[in-house]
Amino acid sequence: MVKGKEITNAQVKHLAWLSRIKISKTEEQKYANEMSQILIYFKKLDEAETEGIKPTYHVTEVTNVMREDEPKPQPSDQLLKIVPVTKGRFVKAPRIV
């Protein structure tokens, strides 16, 4: 195993128990090794020099194009035409208990 904090089989077993999944002893060892490798990779990322680098929130320059929200008055009788069931000037909905 490469230097760094290692994930133990007991920790993997506990994670499996929390996740309500059953894993074999072979899988415990496999996942412990894989998770340890992931932690080693994160440690390498922590060592990267990021001083003076502007944060990137999106990898592409795509931005949302939105129209201005302009409220328009709508007569209630027009709105009630699209509702499936009404009772007078109200929308009728199923009872929720």
N, C-alpha and C positions, 0 to 999 in steps of 0.2 A: 504494500500500500504506500502511496506517496505521502510525504509529510503533510500534516494538517490535522484538523479535528476530524476524527472518524466517527461515523454513525455506527452504533452497536446493533447486534441482532436483537437485543432486548428493546431498543428504541423502535426498531422496525416492527417488532411484534406488538408493541404498544400502539403504534400508529395504525397497524392493521386492525387491532381490537377497537380503536376509536372509530375507524372507518367501517366497522362491521363486515370485514372481509376475512376470509380464511386463506392463509398462505402456508406453504410447506417450509421445512427447515432450509431446503435448497434455495427457495425464493427469498427467505429472510436474508441469507448470506448475499444473494445476488443484489437485492435492493439495498442492503447496507453498503455494499461496494459502490453501486451506482450513485446513491445519495452522497456518499463521501466524496466521490469525484465531482459532483455538482458543487459541493461546498468548496472544494479546492479551486474550481473555476471561478466561483464568486470571489474568493480571496484574491485571485489574480486580477479580477476586475476592480476590486478595491484599491489595488496598488497602482492602477492606471493614473497617469498625470492628467488632471482635468482642470487645473488652475488656468483661468482666463478663457475657458471655452464656454461659449454661449449655450445655454440649455436648448435642446431640441425637443419640442413637444410633438411634432409630427415629422415623419421622414420625407413626406412630400409637401409640396407647396400648395396643396389643394385647400381652399377655404370654402366655407358655406356661403352661398349666394342667396340671400333672403330679401324678400320684399319688405317694405315698411308695413307695419301692422296699422291699418287705418280702420277704426271702427265705423260701421255704417249702421244707421238705425234700420231695423227691420220690423214691419208690422207683425204683431203676434199672430194674426190670422194666417199669414203666409207661412210662418214657421210651423203652425199647428197642422198645416196641410201635409207635411212630410212625416208626421208622427202616426204610427199605426193605430193606436187607440187613445181617444181623448174622452174626457168627461167635462163638458162645459169648456172653460178656458184653460183646463189643466190636462197634463199628460197622465194617462192612467198606466200604472206599472204593476207588475205582480207583487203580491204581499211577500215581504221578507220577514221570516220569523227568527 
